[in-house]
């Protein structure tokens, strides 16, 4: 295959932890031609999508860990596979990129994950399609409704719908004197809805990342344990990652969500689960491959590339 990775500038990547780099290495190992570009290097000319791309090889033992070839302009629809691995924020620049990738899909490329689903499946709101597997949840721009939700559930997490890495998340208990300030800040102009969820005490055992490939869960998860005094398990917020086998409860949740992911062309997804409750469904650029592969003899990235190979053969 020719497989193009649309990603953040590779110079900004941490080679020890980056999941996209793990995918590139797996593609190399399986003999595929790896290409590289960024969102800003894509363009649409008379309905045809082009990209300034270059060949890419990576080797974590070398400094620098990557080698770029010569850039050339190519029709993206003529590339076998395009991996959309641009990290959030999910802003309008990201949305515009998905429109270009939708055109590339129409013109012949397999895009992973499906660009329309990237637009449709907000990582917070998408989880609400599986409400019976969630803690009580409210999405609203009304301070009155959110205060009533806190009154009802006593201990609540509030977060923006477009955040990542634990940013902008607050825990509010009934009677907290900071409630007004937090809600005023989060609901400031221009007013956008936020999510409120009943606090899940099981966060002390970790916020689990369950990875799924074409709707099927990987057999190991990464539990992200909050730092002392924290309620957020995100690694970016100081959490500690502990890999562990998929539990029966984890598997039940994955089996409930998996068919929908597969039907929507969401080939690589990360479920965030606390206890037995889904909190988010990460579709844009899921991570944690490196941490799980370092702890257990499992080849997640290679399994993903093999899955993509089979999809191409069946088309």
N, C-alpha and C positions, 0 to 999 in steps of 0.2 A: 504494500500500500504506500501511497504518498499520504502522509498524515501531517496536517498543519495545526500548530498550536498557536491560538490567539490568546495572548497573555499579557501581563504587565511586563515592563522592560526586564529582561533576564538579568541585567546587572543588579536588580534589587532583590533577587531571589536568595533565600538562605538554602544552600545546597544540602544541608544536613536534615532539614525539616520539610522541604517543599514537596507537596504531593504531585504537582504538575511535573516537576523534575523526575520524580519516580516513574511517572507515565512515560516520559520521554526516554528514560533509560530502558524501560520495558519494551518500548517500540523498537529501539535500537537492537536490543537483544534478540528480538524476533525477526530482525532483518529488514525492517521497514525504513523508508526514506523519510526523515523528519525535517519538516519545514517550520519556520518561525515568523511571526509578525505580531503587530500590536493593533489595537482598535483604530488608532489614528492613521494607520497605513492602509486602511481599506477605503474603497471608493466605488461609486456607482456611475457608470457611463452609459447613457441610452438604455437603461434597464439591465445592463450587464455588470456584475460585481467583479472588481479587480482588487488585488492586494500586492503591495510591495513586500515580497517574501524572500527569505534566504534559507539555505540549508543550515542545519544545526547539528552539532555533535556535542555530547556532554561527557565529562569524566570527573567525578568528584575527587579523584586523587590528584588532579592537576590544578595549577593556579595560572590563569583563571580556569574555572571548571567547565567552560563552554568555548566552542569555536564556531564562529559564524562564517558562512560562505558569502558569495557575492549576491547582492540583492538584484531581483528582476521582477518585473510586473507580470502577473499571471491572472488568468480567469479562475476565480475561486471555485466556480461550479465544475471545473475540470479536475479538481483535486479529489481524491477518494474520500478522505475523512477530514473534517475540521473540528478540532477540540476547542470549544469556547471555555477558556480558563481564566478570563479576566476576573480579578477579585472585585467584590463590592467596594465602594458603594453602588447600589442599584439606582443610579441617577439617569437623567435623560440621555446622557452620552452612552450609557450602557444600553438603554432602550433602542436608540438609533442603531447601535451596532447589531442588535438582534434583528432589526428590519433588513439590514444588509445580508445577514446570515440566512434569513428566510429566503431571500432572493437566491443566494448561493445554493440553498437546498433545492429550490425549484429548478435550478440549472444543473443539478446532478450530484451535488456533494451530500454525504451523510454528515449531519451536524450533531455533535454531542456536547451538551444536551440540546434537545430540540428547541430552536429559538422561540417559537410561539409559546411553548410551555415555560420558558424562562420568563417571558413577559407575563403570562397568566398566573403563575404560581409564586406569589409573594411568600417569602419563607416563613412569615408569621401567620398570614391569613390562610395559606394553603392547608396548614395543619387543622384548621377548623372544619375541614371536610370530614375529619375523623374525630368529631367532637366527643364521642363516647369513650375515646381513648385519651382525652385531655382532662386536666383539672378545670373547674369552673372558670370561664373566660368571657371577658367583655371587650369589645372593640367599640370605641366611642370617642367623639370630640367634645362630649358634654362633661364638664366638671361635676355637675350635679349627679349624673348617672355614675360617674366613677366614685364619687364620695359615697353614694348609696351602696355601691359594690363593696367598698372598704367596710362600711357599716355592717354589711351582711356577713362578710367572710373574715373580718378582723385582722388578717395578716395577708398582704397582697404584694405582688410584684407588678410594677408598671414599666413599660418599655416602648420605644418608638417602633414603628412598623418597618423602618428602613435601616435599622442599626445592624452592626456586626461586631463580633469579638467581645460582646458584653458591654458595649458602649451605650450610655444613656439609660441603663437599667437601675431602678430604685426599688427598695423594699419599704413599704409603708404599712405601719400597724395602726389600728384604731387608736385615735388620740395623739398620734405623732404630730408634734407642733410644726414639723417641716412640710406637712401635707400640702398646705396652701401654696407655699413657695414652689414645691416640686411641680404641682399641677399647673400653676401659672407659667412656669418655665416651659414645660412640655407642650402646653396648649397655646403658646404665644403665637401671634400673627406671623405668617399665615397659618390659620388653625388647621391642623391635620389630626385625624383620629389616632389614638394610641391604644395599646393592648394592656389590659389588666388581667392578671391571673391569680387565683388563690395560691398562696405560698405552699410549696411542697417540701415538708421537712426532710424527705429522703435526699435532698441535695447534699446532705452531709456525707452520703455514700458516693456522691459523684453525679455529674451531668454526663450521661453516656452518649457517645457518638456511635451509632450503628450505621455502617456503610452497606449500601445495597448496589448490586450490579445487575441491571436489567430486571429489577424487582426482587432479586434473591439476596438475602443478607449474607454478608461475610461472617464466618464462624467466630470471629473475635471482635470485641468492641473496645473503645477507649473510654474509661471512666475518668472524667476530669474533676479532680477533688479540689474544692475551694481552699484558698489559703486561709490561715487562721484569721477570724474576724470578718471574713468575706461571705457573701451569699452567692457569688458568681463563680462557676467552675471553669469558665472559659480560660484557655491557656493564655490568651492575650491579656487576661485580667489577673494573671498570677497563679492560676490553677495548676495542679500537678497531674499529668496524665498517667493512668495506670491501666494497662491492657489486661483484659480478662475475657474468658469464654462467653459467648452469647448465652444468655439465660433462657429458660422456657418462656418467661414473660416477654423478654426482648423478641423472641422468635414469633410469639403470638402477635405482637404489634407489627412486626415487619411483614408477616403474612397478610395482615389486614390492609396494609398500605401498598404492598408490592404490586399487585395487579394494576392499580391506578397509575403508579409510576411507569410501569411498562407500557401501558396503553397510551400514555402521553409522551412517550419517547424520552423519558428521563432515565437515561441509562446509568448514570453514576450520581448517587444521592446519599446525603448524610442525614439520618434521623437523629434529633436530639431528644433524649428520653431521661426523665428524672423519676426514679421509682418505676412505676408502670404507666407513666403518663407522658405522651408526646408533648413537647413544648414548641419545637420548630421542625420544619422540613427544609434542609439546605439543598438547593438545586443549582446555585450559580457556580460555586467553585469549592466543593467540599474538600476537606483536608483530613488529616490524621492517618494517612497511609503509612508514613514513615514510622510513627510511634508504634503502631500495631505490628508491622513487619519486623521491627527491631526486637519485639518481645516474643513472637511466636513464628514457627516455620510456615508462614502463609505468604503467598505471592499475590497480593491484591492488585497491584498495577498490571502485572502480567495477565491476571485473570480478566481484567477490564479490556486490555488490548485483544486478547483471544476472543472475547465476546463480540467486539467490534468486527473482528475478522469474519466471524460466523454470520453476522448481520449483512456484511457486504456480499458474502457468498450466496445468501438467500435472496438478494435483490436482483 
